[in-house]
Structures are given as C-alpha cells and as structure tokens.
Amino acid sequence: MELSPNALTPEETYKLLIGGITPRPIAWVSSVSLDGKVNLAPFSFFTVASANPPMLCFNPMFNSEKMPKDTLRNIQEQKEFVIHSVSYDDLEAMNKTCHNVDADVDEFEYAEIEKVASSCVTPPRIKNAVVAYECKLNRIVDLGEGALSGHLVIGEVCAIHVADDAISNYRIDADKLDSIGRMAGSDYSLTRERTTLSRD
C-alpha cells in the first residue's frame, strides 16, 4: 500500500510514523521557567545530532490544539535543559510525568522523583538517572505551526553524568542502563535481548 501524506490528516500521518519508526529512545527532559517553576516530561522524537560538538535533539510537538509544551516555553526562556535516560525501573515514574498537569506543578514532586542540582545549567536533574546530559540550547528549528508539528530543539551537551556502576573505559553498560523504547499507542519495548554482529 502506498500512502501520500498530502491525502492524510495529521493524525493519520502521525499514526503511520510512530507505528513504523520503533522503538524510539526517550528523552526525559527537565527544564525550568524564568520564575523558577520546574518541569519534567518525556519525549520520544529524540536522537543524537552530533558527537563533535556533542549535541542532542528532540521535538516537543504541538498537541492537537496547537498548544506548545511547557518544556518548549521554558527552553525558549532559559535556553538550558537536561536530558535523562529512561530505564525500566523509571517506567512508572516517567509515565506519571506524562500527565496533563498545570504549568506550576513540579513534576519531580508530583511523580516523587528526587532531584539534585546540575553542574552547568539551571534545571535540576534526576538524582537516580543512570545517564543525564546537561545541555545548553544551540538552536530551535521551527517545523510548522499546525497540529502535531512543532520545533526541533538542539542542545549542546556541557556535562554528562553516568552512574558509577554503569560505566567502564567511557563505555556505558547496556545491562545497567536497561533502557526502554517507545512503541505506538501505550506500548514500550525492553532492550534486554540483544544481538551482536561483527562489522568485519
């Protein structure tokens, strides 16, 4: 079957994208507004943008009412954020930070997640995250103003935190990370079964 996005609604196209591009890594992003209100939210339109300089990118999409996310507003104001890995043990807490709560609600407190001060940015980070990347905003790319569009946020990493038992010789232990991936709907995938192939 061949489908043309021009003949589909944004919602139909969205379903085809999130259903066919799986599993997607999850950026669990902390940010803070100018008046000090802390936000924590997950985003699965996320990847590495560059290694030199180290940059990460994610898209906090508009919802169906074309409203920007608190995360985007905070980053536009403060130009800083922290991206955390999401391990299996974090799944329930991460899901709680998806809830639609008022902008003045601190999701760290709402989801009972312990926070600590970051090293080079204002937003706090998750104390028990296996990996956390503190980022300073490089740029925001406007991708459109329609429903389910949004902005590509690109940040340069200024500090990396890795749990002591999850790193050796600059390599992160995949078993310790125990990351999860986003599927379509309400489904998530585990990364506990893996295949290793030689590139020779």
N, C-alpha and C positions, 0 to 999 in steps of 0.2 A: 504494500500500500504506500503510495506517495501522497504526502500532505503538504500543502502550501500554507505557511504561517499567515499570509495575507488573507486567506479564506477562513481563518480560525479566530475565535475570540481569544483575548489574552489568557483567560482561564484555561482554555483548551490547550493552548501552546505551552503554558506552564506545566500542565499535567504530563505532556509528552517529554518535556525537558527533565523534570525531576524523576520521571519514571524510567528514563533511558540512561541518565547520567548518574550512576550509582556504583558503589557507595560514595558519598561525598563527605570529606572531612568537615568537622565542625569547629568554627571559631567561637569560643566563648569569650565575649568581649566586655571588658569593664571600661566605663567612661564616667566622666563627672561634668556636671553643668557649671556655668560660671558662678552660680550661687551655692555650689558645693553639694548638690544632690547627686548621689552615686547611682549608677545604672549598671546592670549586668544582664546580658542577653546573648543567646546563641544564634549563629548564622551559618548556613551550610553552603552558601555560594562563596567559597573561600579557597585560596590556594597560595603557594609561594609565587611571588612575582619576579624575584631576583635574588641571587646569592651574593653578588658583589656589585653594589652595596646590598646588604640583606634587606629585602622588602617583602612584605606580605600584603595581600589584598583581599577584600571581601565586599559584598554588596548587601547593605541593609535596604532591601526593596521597599518601595511603597506598598501599602496594603491595598485592598480592593477599593477603599475610599480615597486613595491617592494621598494618604497622610504619611509624612515622614516619621521614621522611628526616633525615639528619644536618643538612641545611640548616635544617629547621624547628626542631630542637632548639637549634642554635646561635643562631638568631634569637630564640627564646624566652629564651635565657640572656643574650645580649649586646645584643639589641634594635637591631642595626645590620647592614647588608649593602650590597653593591654589585651593581648590575645592569649587565651589559655587552651591547652589541650583538654579533651573530654575523654576520661577513662570510664570503663564500665561502672566502677564504683560511684562515679559522678552522675550517672544517668538520671536518677530520680530528682536530684537537686537541680540539674540542668533543665529538666523538663518543667520544673516549678518556675524557673526564671523565664519560661515562655509565656506565662500567664499575663493576661492583659490587665495590668495594674496602673494606678495613677502615676504620673511622672515623678511625684515627690516620694514615692515608695522606694526604699533602698532594698533592691533585690537580694543583696547579701544577707540582710536581716530577715527578709521575707522567706528565703529558702534555707535559712540557718547555715550559712556558709561563712567560715572565718576568713577575715581579710587581714592583710598586712600592708604596710607602706611599700610603695615601689621605689626603685633606685633612681630613675632618671625621668619619670613622668609623674603627674599629679594623681591620676586614678589609682586606687589601690588594686592589689592583685589577690588572687585566691591563695591562701596560705598552703593548702594541701594539693594544689595542682601539680601533676608530675612535670609539666613543662609550661612555662609562661614567657611570652615575648613582649617586652615593653616597647612601644612604638611611638614615634613622633610622625605626625602627618606629613606626607610628601605631597600628595595632591588628591583631589576629589574629581572624578570624571563624571560629568552629567550624562546619563544614559537615556534620558527621556523623562517626560512629566506624566505619562499615563499610568493607569493602574498596573501594578506588578512590574513597573520599571524601577528606576531609582538611580543610585550613584555608586560608582566603583571607588571605594576608599583604599588608598595605597599608603602604607606606612613604612617608615624605615626603622628597623629594629635597633634600639640603643642599649638593651640589656636582655640577656637570656637567663632564665632560672630553670634548673633541672634538679629534680630530687636526687640527693646524693647516691642513693642505691640504684638509680636508673641510668647512670652514665659511666662510661669507661672509655678512655682514649678518644674523647669527643664523639663517641657513638652512643645514641640513646637505645636502651634495651627495650625492644618492642614488647616483650612479655611484661615488663614493669609498666610500660605506658598503657598497655591494654586498651587501646583506643577503640572507639566506636565510630560507625559511619552512618550517615543519614540516607535512608531509602525514601520511597514515596509514601504518602499518607502518614500514618503514625508509626511506621516501621523503622527499626535501626538494625545495623549489622554489626557483628563482632569481628575481631581480627585475630582470633586465637588459632585459627587454622590457616597456615601459610605454605606456599611452595617456593623453593629456592631453585633458581636456574643459573647456570654459568653463562657468561657472555662471550666465552672463547669460541 
